Amino acid sequence: MTEMIALSAERGGDRTRQRRVRRFKKWGGKALQGVITLLLVSILIFFATQAMPGDVARVILGVNATPERLEIVREQLGLNLPVWQQYVNWLTGILHGDWGVSLTNGVPVADTLAIRLRNSLTLGALALVIMMPISLVVGIIAAQRKDKAFDKLFMGTSMVVNAVPEFVLGTVLIALFGTTVFRIFPPVALIPPADMPWWHPLAIVLPVATLVIGGVAYLSRLVRVSFIDVMSSEYIQTAQLKGLSTRRILYRHALPNALAPIIPAASLVAAFLIGGTVVVEYLFSYPGIGLTLVESVGNRDLPLIQAVVLIIASAYFVFNFIADLFSDAGSAGRKE
């Protein structure tokens, strides 16, 4: 009998190890797929920027530059090399931490992006931190009042907000709170380059609010659906039949299980925030990588364009990869 128990435990351990190996192989495959995707994205970015009209050397020296000076600059920048060799040199430099030099002001791209990236991360992190608890509370309240007045109002409002682009939503907030109606917050986020964004709290209220409103409208709907599914499950009904209090059922049983599909969704929202940040930063003149991208396109600053787009693509991949990890881990945990 003891030997049978030991053999059964050994087989169970082998199955667990096999599941873990399959899981790590799956994650490794996704990571490799992401690296290949980023490599293809880097190729697309580089050749797309190279195809932009205009001469980089003339952008640097101006329209009155002589042909001799233009040729010297092209040689210094490696623009007279074959395009494939320029790409290899660019990618090798990035892998060694050399992002190149801005064509507009001669400042290293890494120095420019360090400040702008800090500002964008601050904006996105603030929006995510505020968005998560609000989405949780609103979604749970809507689920508890399913098909009632609050739930119907919430579903209609969230549907409208999800359909409205960030640019329109931000413009409405500027009109209401920054210009014609209340004039509580500044309509643009004029933050000096050396200052931290949180040193100017009033300046970042409207940009953060624009991101939060859109995110809450999406996440809270997921919370509502997940919570309704959990509350209608058999183990919750069993807990109710046992006479457990509503508070205990809610916080001890329903909420942990309802959060399982929401955490991966939050990672996806963080990925979508990247695209929204570009629009919001441009709208509010917020000094982040989104505004940097728009300005660099206008100035035809190729090294800056390439770096910003590659950073955005990499961040999007990372957040999607994290969402997949959470989703797979949650599925594996429920199976085990």
C-alpha angles and dihedrals in degrees: 000000000000090000091052091051091049091048091049091049090049092051090049090051091050091052090050091050091048091052090050092049091050090048094051091046089052092049091046090051091051091048091051090047089051093051091051090048091052090049090053090046090053090052091049092047094049098047093041091054091045089055092056113115120257139049118278092207091053090048088057099043100032133237094295096059118126121240090247093056091044090054092050092052092047089053093047091051094043092242091138091063123095112278094244090054090049089053093050091049091048095048092045090052092051091050088053093047096259108127094172131243127296112252091212102057106002093243118138110263091229091058092049094047095045091070096036093047091051090054093048092048090051092051094047094044093050091049092049095046092051094040099054102060093039091051090049095051096043093045093050093047091049091049093050089050096044114174091002128117097274092047093049092047091048094049093049094046094046091049091054093046092049089053094051117086119235090246092060093042092050091048090053091051091049091051093048103039106016110041131003108015117033105353094204100137132035112263092223130041102234100181118165113239095244095049127092113241093236090060086073103045096165091054094057099043096090096043091049092045091053091055094041096052093053093044094048091050089056102037097043090057088056090049090051094051093044093048093049090051092050094047091053093051123111098247092054090050089049090052090051091051089052088060098247115165120260091241092054093046091049100047101026103041114009103041099052091050093044091054093058097084093034098063094062088045090054089056089052090049088053088054092050089048088068092065092041091050092060091056095042094048091051092047095050096032088240110173099239136117091278093061089041090057093051092047094046091051089052091049093041089234097167100186091051093046092050094048096047095047091047091050092049092048091048093049091049090053093047094052092046090049091051090050090052091049092052092045093050093044091051092049092048091048092053091049092050 
